[in-house]
């Protein structure tokens, strides 16, 4: 048993986030992976919307109401529409799992002593693309079934479904690290089983991942919007005090809205990176017994226990 000091969830979370930030500063190129993922998904959605619009006919609703409705092969219920939307979902799943796998692979390359790049990370993910895509589909099906259950069942069943969803999120937490680091192809069920095996060793750390790190992300987002609100209030007061025209104020706020949107996307990218780096660091420690550089061994090791895990995830 480890003699490492007991740390609160908040203390350990801060230490892990700080260490992940150090890794992120050293491997900034990996930040392009979630950006490229987001751009790819938006491009797919843009193409899908364009196809829907260009193949549909617009009709006016009730006169004077300003309402309208569409008809077309991708709007009307039917095999074509269902096939189209299934294809869109599969394509988004394909892209998302590719970049998720690349991000994890890049972090694991760093912890293995290599210098990851966007190309090397994507290459590692492509080697397990079939397994990643299979897990993405499997995860999408599970999520769809859980959401469908929550929407069409009584309250108590909805609570059970929510609990099942949380359990699935924890159980599959290390599935992608398992897939990208495995020397052979691993199916979605086998990857989830191996993920659970890691969880049995790192249950304390998983509580931190799902709790403390989530709190840090929430506080970061709340702080971001609090800062935005303060800047808007101060900016409004300054513009009014200088007698700025309505057009100038409108243009200033439009510019600030664009800058705020870009900054928020950047914040989400950073939070995504930090979460992936921490997950990779924990997986690396669980499978090698070595704490990655920039991570304090005592902080990681102090959170490891198997007792609670066995009470939830039994073999």
C-alpha positions as CSV (number, residue, x, y, z in Angstrom):
1,X,0.0,0.0,0.0
2,X,1.3,3.5,-0.8
3,X,2.5,5.8,1.9
4,X,1.7,8.8,-0.1
5,X,-0.1,11.6,1.7
6,X,-3.9,11.8,1.5
7,X,-5.0,14.7,-0.8
8,X,-8.4,16.2,-1.1
9,X,-10.1,16.0,-4.5
10,X,-9.5,19.7,-4.9
11,X,-5.8,19.6,-4.1
12,X,-5.2,16.7,-6.4
13,X,-7.3,18.2,-9.2
14,X,-5.3,21.5,-9.0
15,X,-2.0,19.6,-9.1
16,X,-3.1,17.5,-12.0
17,X,-4.4,20.4,-14.0
18,X,-1.2,22.4,-13.3
19,X,0.9,19.5,-14.5
20,X,-1.3,19.0,-17.6
21,X,-0.9,22.7,-18.4
22,X,2.9,22.3,-18.3
23,X,2.6,19.5,-20.8
24,X,0.3,21.5,-23.0
25,X,2.7,24.5,-23.0
26,X,5.5,22.1,-24.1
27,X,3.4,20.5,-26.8
28,X,1.3,23.3,-28.2
29,X,1.1,21.7,-31.6
30,X,-1.3,19.1,-30.2
31,X,-3.7,21.9,-29.6
32,X,-4.4,21.9,-33.3
33,X,-6.0,18.4,-33.0
34,X,-9.2,19.6,-31.2
35,X,-9.3,22.7,-33.5
36,X,-9.1,20.6,-36.6
37,X,-11.7,18.2,-35.2
38,X,-14.1,21.1,-34.6
39,X,-13.4,22.6,-38.1
40,X,-14.1,19.2,-39.7
41,X,-17.3,18.7,-37.8
42,X,-18.5,22.2,-38.7
43,X,-17.6,21.5,-42.4
44,X,-19.6,18.3,-42.4
45,X,-22.6,20.0,-40.8
46,X,-22.3,22.9,-43.3
47,X,-22.3,20.5,-46.2
48,X,-25.3,18.6,-44.8
49,X,-27.3,21.8,-44.3
50,X,-26.4,22.9,-47.8
51,X,-27.6,19.6,-49.3
52,X,-30.9,19.8,-47.3
53,X,-31.5,23.4,-48.5
54,X,-30.6,22.8,-52.1
55,X,-32.7,19.7,-52.4
56,X,-35.8,21.1,-50.7
57,X,-38.7,23.3,-51.7
58,X,-39.8,26.1,-49.5
59,X,-43.5,26.8,-49.0
60,X,-45.3,29.7,-47.3
61,X,-47.4,28.9,-44.3
62,X,-50.5,30.8,-43.3
63,X,-50.7,34.2,-45.1
64,X,-49.2,37.0,-43.1
65,X,-47.7,34.7,-40.4
66,X,-44.2,34.8,-41.9
67,X,-43.9,31.0,-41.3
68,X,-42.8,28.5,-43.9
69,X,-42.1,24.8,-44.2
70,X,-39.9,22.7,-46.4
71,X,-40.5,19.5,-48.4
72,X,-37.8,17.4,-50.1
73,X,-36.1,14.0,-50.1
74,X,-33.9,14.9,-47.1
75,X,-36.8,16.5,-45.2
76,X,-39.8,14.2,-45.8
77,X,-39.9,11.0,-43.7
78,X,-38.5,8.1,-45.7
79,X,-35.6,5.8,-46.3
80,X,-33.6,8.5,-48.1
81,X,-33.8,11.0,-45.2
82,X,-33.0,8.4,-42.6
83,X,-30.1,7.1,-44.6
84,X,-28.8,10.7,-45.1
85,X,-28.9,11.6,-41.4
86,X,-27.4,8.2,-40.4
87,X,-24.5,8.9,-42.8
88,X,-24.0,12.3,-41.3
89,X,-23.9,10.9,-37.8
90,X,-21.4,8.2,-38.9
91,X,-19.2,10.7,-40.6
92,X,-19.1,13.0,-37.6
93,X,-18.4,10.0,-35.4
94,X,-15.6,8.9,-37.7
95,X,-13.9,12.3,-37.6
96,X,-14.4,12.8,-33.8
97,X,-13.0,9.5,-32.9
98,X,-10.0,9.9,-35.2
99,X,-9.0,13.2,-33.6
100,X,-9.8,12.0,-30.1
101,X,-7.6,9.0,-30.7
102,X,-4.9,11.2,-32.1
103,X,-5.0,13.6,-29.1
104,X,-4.6,10.7,-26.7
105,X,-1.9,9.0,-28.8
106,X,0.1,12.3,-28.9
107,X,-0.1,12.6,-25.1
108,X,1.0,9.0,-24.7
109,X,3.9,9.6,-27.1
110,X,5.1,12.5,-24.9
111,X,4.8,10.3,-21.8
112,X,6.8,7.6,-23.6
113,X,9.7,10.0,-24.1
114,X,8.9,11.0,-27.7
115,X,8.2,14.4,-29.2
116,X,4.7,14.2,-30.7
117,X,3.5,16.2,-33.7
118,X,0.1,16.5,-35.3
119,X,1.3,14.1,-38.1
120,X,2.7,11.5,-35.7
121,X,-0.5,11.6,-33.5
122,X,-2.8,11.2,-36.5
123,X,-0.6,8.4,-37.8
124,X,-0.9,6.5,-34.5
125,X,-4.7,7.0,-34.6
126,X,-5.0,5.9,-38.2
127,X,-3.3,2.6,-37.3
128,X,-6.3,1.8,-35.1
129,X,-8.9,3.7,-37.1
130,X,-11.1,0.7,-37.5
131,X,-11.2,0.1,-33.7
132,X,-11.6,3.8,-32.9
133,X,-14.5,4.0,-35.4
134,X,-16.1,0.9,-34.0
135,X,-15.9,2.2,-30.5
136,X,-17.3,5.5,-31.6
137,X,-20.3,3.8,-33.2
138,X,-20.7,1.6,-30.1
139,X,-20.6,4.6,-27.8
140,X,-23.0,6.6,-30.0
141,X,-25.5,3.7,-29.9
142,X,-25.2,3.4,-26.1
143,X,-25.7,7.2,-25.7
144,X,-28.7,7.2,-28.1
145,X,-30.4,4.4,-26.3
146,X,-29.9,6.1,-22.9
147,X,-31.2,9.4,-24.2
148,X,-34.2,7.7,-25.8
149,X,-34.9,5.9,-22.5
150,X,-34.8,9.2,-20.5
151,X,-37.2,10.8,-22.9
152,X,-39.9,8.1,-23.0
153,X,-40.0,6.5,-19.6
154,X,-41.3,7.6,-16.1
155,X,-39.2,9.7,-13.7
156,X,-37.7,6.8,-11.7
157,X,-36.7,5.0,-14.9
158,X,-35.1,8.3,-16.1
159,X,-33.1,8.5,-12.9
160,X,-31.9,4.9,-13.4
161,X,-31.0,5.7,-17.0
162,X,-29.0,8.8,-15.9
163,X,-27.1,6.6,-13.4
164,X,-26.4,4.1,-16.1
165,X,-25.2,6.9,-18.4
166,X,-22.8,8.1,-15.7
167,X,-21.6,4.5,-15.1
168,X,-21.0,4.1,-18.9
169,X,-19.0,7.4,-19.0
170,X,-16.7,6.2,-16.2
171,X,-16.4,2.6,-17.5
172,X,-15.4,3.7,-21.0
173,X,-13.1,6.5,-19.8
174,X,-9.9,4.6,-20.8
175,X,-11.2,2.8,-23.8
176,X,-9.5,5.1,-26.4
177,X,-6.1,5.0,-24.6
178,X,-6.5,1.2,-24.6
179,X,-7.2,1.2,-28.3
180,X,-4.4,3.5,-29.5
181,X,-1.8,1.9,-27.2
182,X,-2.6,-1.7,-27.9
183,X,-0.2,-3.7,-30.1
184,X,-3.2,-5.3,-31.8
185,X,-6.7,-4.4,-32.8
186,X,-9.2,-4.2,-29.9
187,X,-12.9,-4.2,-30.4
188,X,-15.2,-1.8,-28.5
189,X,-16.4,-4.3,-25.9
190,X,-12.9,-5.6,-25.2
191,X,-11.6,-2.0,-25.0
192,X,-14.3,-1.2,-22.5
193,X,-13.5,-4.3,-20.4
194,X,-9.8,-3.3,-20.4
195,X,-10.9,0.3,-19.4
196,X,-12.8,-1.1,-16.5
197,X,-9.7,-3.1,-15.5
198,X,-7.7,0.1,-15.4
199,X,-10.5,1.8,-13.4
200,X,-10.2,-1.0,-10.7
201,X,-6.6,0.2,-10.2
202,X,-7.3,3.9,-10.5
203,X,-10.7,4.4,-9.0
204,X,-9.7,7.3,-6.8
205,X,-8.2,9.1,-9.8
206,X,-11.3,8.5,-11.8
207,X,-13.4,10.2,-9.1
208,X,-11.1,13.2,-9.5
209,X,-11.3,13.1,-13.3
210,X,-15.1,13.1,-13.2
211,X,-15.5,15.5,-10.2
212,X,-12.6,17.8,-9.4
213,X,-11.5,18.3,-13.0
214,X,-15.1,19.0,-14.0
215,X,-15.3,21.6,-11.2
216,X,-12.1,23.3,-12.5
217,X,-13.6,23.4,-16.0
218,X,-16.9,24.8,-14.7
219,X,-15.1,27.5,-12.7
220,X,-13.0,28.4,-15.7
221,X,-16.2,28.9,-17.9
222,X,-18.0,30.8,-15.1
223,X,-14.9,33.0,-14.6
224,X,-14.7,33.6,-18.4
225,X,-18.3,34.8,-18.7
226,X,-18.0,36.9,-15.5
227,X,-15.0,38.6,-17.0
228,X,-16.9,39.1,-20.2
229,X,-19.8,40.6,-18.3
230,X,-17.5,43.0,-16.4
231,X,-15.8,44.1,-19.6
232,X,-19.1,44.8,-21.3
233,X,-20.3,46.8,-18.3
234,X,-17.1,48.9,-18.1
235,X,-16.9,49.3,-21.9
236,X,-20.6,50.5,-22.0
237,X,-19.9,53.0,-19.3
238,X,-16.8,54.3,-21.1
239,X,-18.5,54.6,-24.5
240,X,-21.5,56.4,-23.0
241,X,-19.2,58.7,-21.0
242,X,-17.3,59.7,-24.2
243,X,-20.6,60.3,-26.0
244,X,-20.1,57.6,-28.6
245,X,-22.8,57.3,-31.2
246,X,-25.2,54.3,-31.3
247,X,-23.5,53.1,-34.5
248,X,-20.1,53.2,-32.8
249,X,-21.4,51.3,-29.8
250,X,-23.1,48.7,-32.0
251,X,-19.9,48.2,-34.0
252,X,-17.8,47.9,-30.8
253,X,-20.1,45.3,-29.3
254,X,-20.1,43.3,-32.6
255,X,-16.3,43.3,-32.6
256,X,-16.2,42.3,-29.0
257,X,-18.7,39.5,-29.6
258,X,-16.5,38.0,-32.3
259,X,-13.4,38.3,-30.1
260,X,-15.4,36.7,-27.2
261,X,-16.5,33.8,-29.4
262,X,-12.9,33.1,-30.5
263,X,-11.6,33.3,-26.9
264,X,-14.4,30.9,-25.7
265,X,-13.5,28.4,-28.4
266,X,-9.8,28.7,-27.3
267,X,-10.9,28.0,-23.7
268,X,-12.8,24.9,-24.7
269,X,-9.8,23.7,-26.7
270,X,-7.5,24.2,-23.6
271,X,-10.0,22.4,-21.3
272,X,-10.3,19.5,-23.8
273,X,-6.5,19.2,-24.0
274,X,-6.1,19.3,-20.2
275,X,-8.7,16.6,-19.7
276,X,-7.1,14.4,-22.4
277,X,-3.6,14.9,-21.0
278,X,-4.7,14.0,-17.5
279,X,-6.5,10.9,-18.7
280,X,-3.5,9.8,-20.7
281,X,-1.2,10.5,-17.7
282,X,-3.3,8.3,-15.4
283,X,-3.5,5.5,-18.0
284,X,0.3,5.7,-18.5
285,X,0.9,5.4,-14.7
286,X,-1.6,2.6,-14.4
287,X,-0.1,0.5,-17.2
288,X,3.6,1.3,-16.6
289,X,3.9,2.2,-12.9
290,X,5.8,5.4,-14.0
291,X,4.5,8.9,-13.4
292,X,4.9,11.0,-16.6
293,X,7.3,13.9,-16.6
294,X,5.7,17.1,-15.1
295,X,3.3,15.0,-13.0
296,X,4.1,14.4,-9.3
297,X,4.2,10.7,-8.5
298,X,2.8,11.3,-5.0
299,X,-0.2,13.1,-6.3
300,X,-1.1,10.4,-8.8
301,X,-0.2,7.5,-6.5
302,X,-2.1,8.9,-3.5
303,X,-5.4,8.6,-5.4
304,X,-5.0,4.9,-6.3
305,X,-7.2,2.4,-4.6
306,X,-9.1,-0.7,-5.7
307,X,-11.6,-1.1,-2.9
308,X,-14.2,1.3,-4.1
309,X,-13.9,0.2,-7.7
310,X,-14.6,-3.4,-6.9
311,X,-17.9,-2.3,-5.2
312,X,-19.1,-0.8,-8.4
313,X,-17.3,-2.6,-11.3
314,X,-17.2,-6.3,-10.5
315,X,-15.4,-8.8,-12.7
